[in-house]
């Protein structure tokens, strides 16, 4: 029986025109080559991705002086040169709306940092603390909620030196305060589309008409619950650290507050930045409300933030612009 089927199908296959057989074999070869290249590109992409993140994690352990942006740039260029994506795909993957918003927000935060607004905010915030444990919840709900407006990346850049200085003055490990800052801005930023670049990209790419209202309606309660639960967990884990810092804590906070208040503050820049930021946030809210009631708007979050940034630049003096 095996011989019969072999001889029968053998004669059948050999009866197929050679031109058809050649075309079929060529098509199969092309498909196989494409699958092989796709597998190779997948392996290369995974390898470059892992290598980039390993370099970011260990950049300050074995090597020094390598900025994170340079590592990310090398990783991105490697993706193009290895053939994982071509140049046109790389350009198409850049979302200008996200870039514009990031530029605008970083400009606002830089102005607030230079003018002393953020330091004044941190001073007034921590002055409310009556015991070391209060620093935790004030950071969670102060920096956490602020990151939903000013973006978590900027709040980390500003908050890190504040936490390091505070830990040194309190004579405790910097780990609990840095973890508090990291968790607070990460969790707090999820509540709005302006909180982090990922949220903004989702809001823009999805085409949702009222991203601010949609995000807050779904994520406000989970965000607040997660902030509170994470605060309880960190307070429990590091309770011994904060017990050590209770001695002379009130005097320390008041002394630090007096030092911060004595620092020079650019009042004009602080006023201009605060007003334009408030107007920008109000504009974003207004556009979302108008969209919600059926009035289609041409401006998105990115355009409103850029207009606010430009107005802030216009109000600033020439020296402040530099």
Number of C-alpha atoms within 10 A of each C-alpha: 6 7 7 9 10 11 12 11 11 11 11 10 12 10 9 10 9 11 9 10 13 11 11 12 12 12 12 12 12 12 12 12 12 12 12 12 14 13 12 15 17 13 13 17 20 13 12 19 16 13 14 19 15 12 18 17 11 11 16 12 8 7 9 9 7 12 11 14 10 11 17 16 12 12 19 16 13 18 22 16 11 14 14 20 16 12 14 9 11 14 9 9 9 10 12 11 18 20 13 15 22 23 15 22 23 17 19 22 22 16 24 23 16 15 22 20 21 19 21 17 13 18 20 14 16 21 18 14 18 13 16 20 19 15 21 24 20 20 25 25 18 20 28 31 25 19 27 22 20 23 28 28 19 20 25 20 11 17 21 16 12 17 22 17 12 19 18 11 14 21 13 18 14 18 14 20 23 19 13 26 24 21 21 32 30 24 23 30 28 25 28 26 25 31 26 25 18 13 19 22 16 13 21 19 11 10 10 11 20 19 26 21 17 18 17 16 12 12 16 15 12 15 21 18 13 15 23 15 12 19 21 13 11 17 19 10 10 15 14 11 19 21 13 13 17 14 13 10 17 15 10 15 22 16 12 16 19 12 11 17 14 9 11 9 17 15 12 14 23 19 17 20 27 18 13 21 23 11 16 22 17 13 19 21 17 12 21 23 16 14 16 15 9 10 11 12 11 7 12 17 25 23 17 20 27 20 15 24 22 14 17 24 20 12 16 18 13 9 6 14 12 6
